[in-house]
Amino acid sequence: MAKKICFVGGEDVHKRIPLSKHLIQAGYQVTIIGTSIEQFPSSITYCTYNLVRHFSPISDYKTIKWLQNYFNKNPFDIIHTFDTKPAFLVPLALKNNNVPITRTITGLGTLFMSNSLSSSVLRLVYKLLHKKVKNRVFKTVFQNLDDHELYLKNNLVKKENCELIYSSGIDLTKFKVKAIRKQNPFTFICVARLVYEKGIINYLEAAKICIDKNFDFKFLLVGPLEEDSKKLNKQILDSYNDIVSVLGARTDIVELLLKSDAFVLPTFREGFSRVLLEAAAVGLPIVSTNVTGVRDFVTHQKDALLVEAQDSQALAECMIEIATNAILSEQLVENALKKVETYSIENVSKQYIAIFDDAIN
């Protein structure tokens, strides 16, 4: 009889489809709950629910009640969560239920990067909630070492209930074609959620620095604008539209990567950057930042060029180096292509299946 597993996440739960396919091959029946609007294959049962990214007590309470009702009516052998809020909402909802719960901490997000008073208060709430549910969780998977150590330091998890699995895996069969990297003009691409902490302003400033130095480069910025603040908003993006092409949310990311020459991600912090895996898999040289979730994958001057976060000048200098030093770019690409094989969905799914089998048994 098939083992029944349910994944619970947010707007990017469709990214769990490759893992789900491997689970199905291993004898699992997969259900996914999320807020994604993507199409799911018929082999996966998909269900939507209400989940807001920000702290919202009333909405969160409604989500907890919905989860309680859903899982009372739909029994599973195991439930696994992705994303920040489901990591504690699901255990809270099922505190009186015996089904094993596992989870992946995919990153700590803006909450752990901001020094504002509101973020400081929310961090305390976040820690209290995780302490409350830590005995209800069978296993917590971390995607980078820093997050793992932060949870242990703050007593948010038990050491024996933790595991490191770097990345959520990448389906390398979708990346057999490699970028030619002979665009005219030389084309940089940045793919990210357009929020300040992804270093979007630094990418825009670095692009201007390159242009001011008379380099004829093309700059693409891909992703949904998810912020309207003094730090980042549509007006700021529009002020750079003569330098950077802002393409918004796109579904043809791989095609855009293949038509580019180098990838840039000036992020302040990551869980484990999937888009860096994709950039490496298509054979693009990478310029990024020396931060959590990036340095867990690439090493400076070995498989990428890394700068300190929020340093637009250094970012521009590395972008120029990538564009003008073909020997270095080729070396970075070659090394990254070898490394990305370690993060294949085949390897990652085996690690997850072992955890799920253990939890069920």
PyMOL commands that set and color helices and strands:
alter all, ss='L'
color gray80, all
select helices_A, chain A and resi 13-25+57-73+86-93+110-112+117-133+145-153+159-161+172-175+196-198+200-212+234-238+253-258+274-281+312-324+326-343+345-360
alter helices_A, ss='H'
color red, helices_A
select strands_A, chain A and resi 3-8+28-34+45-48+78-81+101-105+139-142+162-164+186-191+217-222+244-248+262-265+286-289+305-307
alter strands_A, ss='S'
color yellow, strands_A
deselect
rebuild
show_as cartoon
